Each structure stands twice: as C-alpha cells, then as structure tokens.
Amino acid sequence: GEEVAQTPKHLVRGEGQKAKLYCAPIKGHSYVFWYQQVLKNEFKFLISFQNENVFDETGMPKERFSAKCLPNSPCSLEIQATKLEDSAVYFCASSQSTAEGYTFGSGTRLTVV
Amino acid sequence: AQSVTQPDIHITVSEGASLELRCNYSYGATPYLFWYVQSPGQGLQLLLKYFSGDTLVQGIKGFEAEFKRSQSSFNLRKPSVHWSDAAEYFCAVEKAAGNKLTFGGGTRVLVKP
C-alpha cells in the first residue's frame, strides 16, 4: 500500500511493563526510521534500518529499547521496562533508497502511568 | 552536528493573508531540506522538499519555499492562507539520502477568521 501503517494507535502501560509498537512500511521502501515526539513537539531520532539491517542506531537508549525489521513482517519497536518519560508519540517513516523524502505513519501514542 | 532553527514558535495570521515561516539550518554542506505539516493528533505530511536545482520549490496545498545558501535558510511561504492551514509546521534537514532527519522545533500557525 501507499501508506505507512502503525499499530496500535494508542497504548497504555504501567511503569515497568513492556510495550511493543509495530510499523508496516510502504512496499518497496528500503529505509525505515523510528522517531519519538515528546510533549514539546521535539522529534528525537531513535533508529533506522536499511532493509532488515540496522543503519543508524545512535538515538536508541539501548538498555531498554530494541527494534527489528525482519523480512515479511512488520517492523517493531520494543521498550522492555517502560518509564514515565517514555510517554510520547512514536512515529515510523519509510523511504526509498534515493532522496525522495519520507512518508510518515500516523503514530502510536504511548502513555506510561 | 547539524541543527535546525525555527525562530517563531507561534504565528497568528488572518485568513486570506500571506504567511511566511522561517527556517535556518547549520550544516557544512547543503543538506536535503524538507517542510512537513502536522495537524492535531495526526502524523507528518510532506509539503515540499529541496535537493538541488531551482532554489524556489513548489509544494502541495499552495505552499512554496525558497532555499538561500548564503543565509542557510529555507523559508516556507503561502500567498493566501485558509483556515485549514492551521497546524504545526516543521522544517527538517537530511545530510544525505537515507540518513536521519533533524527537525526544527516547529511553528504553530493559528488562522483568524
């Protein structure tokens, strides 16, 4: 399809619980990106993939965050033990290998209580 | 490290009036430049992009942007705003194809009737 599909739209977790977010990129797009948007509208880059390989993970808090993009499956972002400060909207974006710009999904709003 | 500055946090404009949103970037070379719009509770929609060539770029919804290398700027303009243009606007840069986006802090546009 021509849209980046993110599920679920909303997710509520208690502190310390696991959260798992999914992203189906546009078919044919080689790159997948995850961004975190916190309350002040700041976008923080987390991680990117080129096909199923990690391309850039400089933004990932590695002690609790992990991500995968496996063939024939949606990409996933997992937070092992959520903290209050993880509350944010998580956006996935995909792009082709050439500089065509990115298509963003509609995001998953994670609320940690 | 590259950075993006949007000096105006809020702009209020009357319907039918012109709009200009400022964006300045800091990067050694000319990056790829983007403007995105985000409506409340929504994802990011690409308005336009600049990679090379003509420095005046036309986008969707009647928007245009001008790249000025000497000023490291990529300002967004619209000659006549509509009430539906009320949203948050983000400028972003990408240092090379496939790399992460660095976002500005956003400008919230309010449209008065």
Interface residues (C-beta under 8 A of the other chain):
Chain A: S30 Y31 F33 Y35 K40 N41 E42 F43 F45 S48 Q50 F55 D56 G59 F91 A93 S95 S97 T98 A99 G101 Y102 T103 F104 G105 S106 G107
Chain B: Y32 F34 Y36 Q42 G43 L44 Q45 L46 K49 F51 E88 F90 E94 A96 A97 G98 N99 K100 L101 T102 F103 G105 G106
